[in-house]
Amino acid sequence: MFLLLLALTSADTARTVQITVAPGESLTVTMVGEGAPVVLLPGLFGSAYSYRYVMALLDSAGYGSFAIEPLGMGTSARPEDADYSLTAQADRVAAVLDTLAVQGAVFVGHSLGASIAMRVAYRRPELVRGIVSLEGGPGESATTKGFRRWMRFAPVARMLDVRRIMQQMLYRDMKSMSFDDSWVNTRVVGEYTSGLARDPRATIKAYQEMAKAEEPELLRDHLWAIVCPVVLLVGDTKHDAGPPSEEIILLAERLPSFTIDTVARSGYFIQEERPGAVVDVVRGFGSGGTCGGE
């Protein structure tokens, strides 16, 4: 109940803006608080809402939070002819931070969001002070198992209630991937999928483009250049998502500064079940240095 009240209080001071990064391409950014910057990137089916508790705790601790929804996700734009590669997504996140004059931020990325954060770190190292990966590895594609399951419905989307199907899938997955699934209810699922209501067909098209997107360069070839600390948090509850063992080994072998920690009493959605654990890691980064070594 305390976290809910804190989140509601922070919501009263939150500002949400649309920032244009290219013609037809705008990203939704939700900002809460003032202080040392923390950038939050959701997973494929997430949004700024998924970080509501984390942002409230960060606000209370004196940080300024910037939840950025990548192109085609949350309530950001969904142009049909855009480059939906993770590299392009990282460059858009960097463009948003340039517009906001934000540098030296701690990045928190859930699942796919962590892969985007790592790309920002080697392409624009001055923007990143450290990375907290929530169940995310060095992914080279947005095409996860859950994503492919969802895309099976795309050919018949015109005949179906897309939002309802998405909500049913997310509800089931959230329940099965949680330590304590009491946080999962129809309101939460509805908030996660609120972007679909604006234009379901545009969302499907964006997802299809994500599935087809090819990376101009592989993240694994640039991990060595990420010199700032990277912390991977994984839940202790068994689930079918999260980075496979080979990706974790790759991070350990190639990142100059890498730590993996297990979060007790948590599943795949650590930011929902244990937001305090996420904030504790953010606070542990201190106040100095960036991925550029300054």
Order of alpha helices (4+ residues) and beta strands (2+ residues): alpha-beta-beta-beta-alpha-beta-alpha-beta-alpha-beta-alpha-alpha-alpha-alpha-beta-alpha-beta-alpha-alpha
